[in-house]
């Protein structure tokens, strides 16, 4: 597999963009350069834009309000959260109107209510299931109630299992870390709704009505792996977590269809990557794998060089991030 070219802008080729938020649209609380203009241009080209997040702490109304403060015209219906996907999973497995124990915050409470389920905070309230998601005020008491419920045999759904989350002060424990606390206390494993598992992708497709959606993200292990599992095309942007060396060394299940520096890749064409007897060419660059090392020469946009380098690495017998370090330095990446 190599990255895909497109003679048409992606916004004209796909009917919906399923955008991750942190690292794609904003970073912490700051809008990423070019994001708002690119989203407006994609919409003008006829693409439906939705925002898909593993973060279950906030409601769609809160997320949409934040986006509007950043200059992005977003409505609650444009937001799809892992809490909503988790609530749908539970609603399909329990009687209507059931009580569900919440280990988490407002995002889960709202999502359960949307499905006609009754959020509660104690096993004494006779819940039939547990939904666990990140919230900054999750404490020992909530984790203990969740453990009691899981040990009692209740259905357990985790909104996501990301071990970390980015904050304005740095990297902090995510919901996956909190899930591990209940795993340690119970020996059980939850059903998982969020990326890279399929329920959140299905929720996003159902809510957007997209017939041919494009997944857009900055993480290989959630956004891109989830797209691969769903059989959907994906665009990786380099404005968030993934660094070029990790992309070059990505395993097959984490390889995107398209690559761009930022969200302007939605409204741009993407050059083809061609194979010759000595490697791969993309625009003005030529990359090859030789004796366990990756080499590149040429000139032009470094992202085109990175595309060629990925092709050479992904089709080589072995691949590793250190093998690409010299070539990436040549690209200034």
C-alpha positions in Angstrom: 0.0 0.0 0.0 1.1 3.6 -0.8 -0.6 6.9 -0.2 -3.3 7.7 -2.7 -3.3 10.5 -5.3 -6.3 12.6 -6.3 -6.6 14.9 -9.3 -9.7 16.4 -7.6 -9.8 18.2 -4.2 -10.9 15.7 -1.5 -13.8 18.0 -0.7 -15.2 17.3 -4.1 -14.4 13.6 -4.0 -16.0 12.7 -0.7 -19.4 13.8 0.6 -18.5 14.1 4.3 -15.4 14.9 6.4 -15.3 13.2 9.8 -12.9 15.6 11.6 -11.1 14.8 14.8 -10.8 17.9 17.0 -7.7 18.3 19.2 -4.7 18.3 17.0 -6.7 18.8 13.8 -9.0 21.8 14.3 -7.5 23.2 17.5 -4.7 22.5 19.9 -5.7 22.9 23.6 -7.8 26.1 23.2 -6.1 27.6 20.2 -7.3 27.3 16.6 -4.8 25.6 14.4 -3.6 27.9 11.5 -5.7 27.5 8.3 -8.3 25.2 9.9 -11.2 27.6 9.8 -10.6 28.7 6.2 -10.1 25.2 5.0 -13.4 24.0 6.7 -15.3 26.9 5.1 -13.8 26.0 1.7 -14.7 22.4 2.1 -18.3 23.3 2.9 -18.4 25.6 0.0 -17.4 22.7 -2.2 -20.4 20.7 -1.0 -18.7 18.6 1.7 -20.6 17.9 5.0 -18.3 18.5 7.9 -18.7 16.8 11.3 -16.5 16.8 14.3 -15.8 13.4 15.9 -14.2 13.2 19.3 -13.2 10.4 21.8 -13.5 13.0 24.6 -16.8 12.2 26.4 -16.5 14.9 29.0 -18.5 17.6 27.2 -21.9 17.7 25.5 -22.3 18.5 21.8 -23.7 21.9 22.8 -20.5 22.7 24.7 -18.2 21.6 21.9 -20.1 23.5 19.3 -20.0 26.6 21.5 -16.3 26.4 21.8 -15.9 26.0 18.0 -18.0 29.1 17.4 -15.7 31.1 19.7 -12.8 30.0 17.5 -14.6 31.3 14.4 -16.0 28.0 13.1 -19.7 27.8 12.3 -20.7 24.7 14.2 -24.0 23.4 15.6 -24.6 20.6 18.2 -25.8 18.3 15.4 -22.3 18.6 13.8 -20.7 17.0 16.9 -20.4 13.3 17.4 -18.9 12.0 20.7 -17.8 8.7 22.0 -20.4 9.2 24.8 -23.1 9.1 22.1 -21.7 5.9 20.6 -21.5 4.3 24.1 -25.1 5.3 24.8 -26.3 3.7 21.6 -24.3 0.5 22.5 -26.0 0.3 25.9 -29.5 1.2 24.6 -29.3 -1.7 22.1 -28.7 -4.1 25.0 -30.9 -3.0 27.9 -34.6 -2.3 28.3 -35.9 1.2 27.5 -35.8 3.6 30.4 -33.2 1.6 32.3 -30.9 3.1 34.9 -27.3 3.3 33.9 -24.4 4.1 36.2 -22.3 7.0 35.1 -18.5 7.0 35.8 -17.8 10.3 34.0 -19.4 13.7 33.4 -22.0 15.7 31.6 -21.3 14.3 28.1 -22.3 10.8 29.2 -25.3 12.1 31.2 -26.7 13.9 28.1 -26.0 11.0 25.7 -27.8 8.5 27.9 -30.8 10.9 28.2 -30.9 11.2 24.5 -31.4 7.4 24.3 -34.1 7.4 26.9 -31.9 5.9 29.6 -31.7 7.2 33.2 -28.3 8.2 34.4 -27.5 7.4 38.1 -24.5 7.6 40.3 -24.7 4.6 42.7 -25.2 0.9 42.5 -27.9 1.4 45.1 -30.0 3.0 42.3 -30.3 -0.5 40.6 -28.5 0.3 37.3 -28.3 -2.4 34.6 -25.1 -1.1 33.0 -22.1 1.1 33.5 -20.8 3.7 31.1 -17.3 5.1 31.9 -15.7 8.1 30.2 -13.2 10.8 31.0 -14.2 13.9 33.1 -11.9 16.0 35.1 -13.9 15.4 38.3 -13.9 11.6 38.2 -12.6 10.5 41.6 -12.2 7.4 43.8 -15.8 7.3 44.7 -16.9 7.1 41.1 -14.3 4.5 40.3 -15.4 2.5 43.3 -19.0 2.6 42.3 -18.0 1.5 38.9 -16.0 -1.4 40.3 -18.9 -2.5 42.5 -21.2 -2.5 39.5 -18.8 -4.4 37.2 -18.1 -6.9 40.0 -21.8 -7.4 40.2 -21.9 -8.5 36.6 -23.3 -5.4 35.0 -22.7 -4.5 31.3 -19.6 -2.2 31.2 -19.0 0.2 28.3 -16.0 2.5 28.1 -16.4 5.5 25.8 -12.7 5.2 24.8 -9.4 3.8 26.1 -7.0 6.6 25.3 -4.3 6.5 28.0 -3.5 10.2 27.8 -5.1 13.5 26.9 -3.4 16.8 25.9 -4.1 19.7 28.2 -2.8 23.3 28.2 -0.2 22.3 30.8 0.9 19.1 29.1 0.0 15.4 28.8 -2.4 14.1 31.5 -4.1 10.7 32.2 -6.9 9.9 29.9 -9.9 7.6 30.2 -7.9 4.5 29.4 -5.9 5.1 32.6 -9.2 5.3 34.6 -10.5 2.2 32.8 -7.4 0.3 33.9 -8.3 1.1 37.6 -11.6 -0.7 37.3 -10.0 -3.5 35.3 -7.5 -3.9 38.1 -10.3 -4.1 40.7 -12.5 -6.4 38.7 -10.5 -8.5 36.2 -13.0 -7.6 33.6 -12.8 -5.9 30.2 -15.3 -3.3 28.9 -16.9 -2.9 25.5 -15.2 0.1 23.9 -17.2 2.7 21.8 -14.6 5.2 20.7 -11.8 5.2 18.2 -10.2 3.0 16.9 -13.2 0.7 17.6 -16.1 0.8 15.1 -19.1 2.1 17.2 -18.0 5.7 17.0 -17.4 5.5 13.3 -20.8 4.0 12.8 -22.4 6.7 15.0 -20.7 9.4 12.9 -21.9 7.9 9.6 -25.4 7.5 10.9 -25.6 11.1 12.2 -24.1 12.7 9.1 -25.8 10.5 6.5 -22.4 10.3 4.6 -22.4 7.8 1.8 -18.7 8.2 1.1 -17.0 9.8 4.2 -13.4 10.8 4.7 -11.9 10.3 8.2 -9.5 13.2 9.1 -7.2 12.9 12.1 -3.8 13.5 13.6 -3.3 10.1 15.4 -2.3 6.9 13.8 -3.5 4.7 16.7 -7.0 6.1 17.0 -8.1 8.2 13.9 -6.3 6.3 11.2 -6.5 2.8 12.7 -10.2 3.3 13.2 -10.6 4.3 9.5 -8.7 1.3 8.4 -11.0 -1.0 10.6 -14.1 0.7 9.0 -12.7 0.4 5.5 -12.9 4.2 5.1 -10.4 6.4 3.4 -8.5 8.7 5.7 -6.4 11.9 5.7 -3.6 12.3 8.2 -2.7 15.9 9.1 0.6 16.7 10.7 -0.7 19.4 13.1 -1.1 17.1 16.1 0.4 14.0 17.6 1.9 12.1 14.7 5.4 13.0 13.7 6.9 12.1 10.2 9.2 9.4 11.6 6.2 7.5 13.1 4.3 7.8 9.9 7.2 6.4 7.8 7.3 3.4 10.2 3.5 3.0 10.5 2.2 -0.6 10.5 -0.3 -1.6 7.8 -3.3 -1.1 10.1 -2.3 2.5 10.8 -1.5 3.8 7.3 -3.7 6.7 6.0 -4.9 7.1 2.4 -3.9 10.7 2.1 -1.3 13.0 3.8 -1.3 16.8 4.3 0.5 19.3 6.4 -2.9 20.7 7.7 -6.6 20.9 6.9 -5.8 22.7 3.6 -5.4 19.1 2.4 -9.2 18.9 2.2 -9.4 21.4 -0.6 -6.2 20.5 -2.4 -5.3 17.9 -5.0 -2.9 15.2 -4.0 -0.1 14.1 -6.3 0.3 10.5 -7.5 3.1 8.3 -6.2 4.7 6.2 -8.9 7.0 3.2 -8.7 10.1 2.7 -10.8 12.8 0.0 -10.6 14.7 2.0 -8.0 12.0 3.4 -5.7 9.1 5.8 -5.6 8.5 9.2 -7.1 6.2 11.9 -5.9 6.3 15.3 -7.7 10.0 16.4 -7.5 11.2 13.8 -5.1 12.5 10.2 -5.4 12.8 7.8 -2.4 14.2 4.3 -2.1 15.0 1.7 0.5 18.5 0.4 0.2 20.5 -1.9 2.6 18.1 -1.2 5.4 18.2 2.5 5.0 15.9 5.0 3.4 17.2 7.6 1.0 15.7 10.5 -0.8 16.7 13.2 -3.3 15.0 15.9 -5.3 13.3 19.2 -4.5 10.0 20.8 -3.9 7.3 20.5 -1.2 8.7 18.4 1.7 5.2 16.8 2.1 5.6 15.3 -1.4 9.0 14.0 -0.3 7.4 12.5 2.8 4.8 10.8 0.6 7.5 9.2 -1.5 9.4 8.2 1.6 6.4 6.5 3.1 5.9 4.5 -0.1 9.5 3.3 -0.1 9.3 2.4 3.6 5.9 0.7 3.5 6.8 -1.5 0.6 10.3 -2.5 2.0 11.0 -5.8 3.7 11.6 -4.0 7.0 10.8 -0.5 8.2 11.8 1.5 11.2 11.8 5.1 12.4 15.6 5.3 12.8 16.1 4.1 9.2 14.3 7.3 8.0 16.1 9.9 10.2 18.7 11.0 7.6 16.1 11.2 4.8 13.7 13.2 7.0 16.5 15.6 7.9 17.0 16.0 4.1 13.4 17.1 3.9 13.6 19.4 6.9 11.1 17.2 8.8 
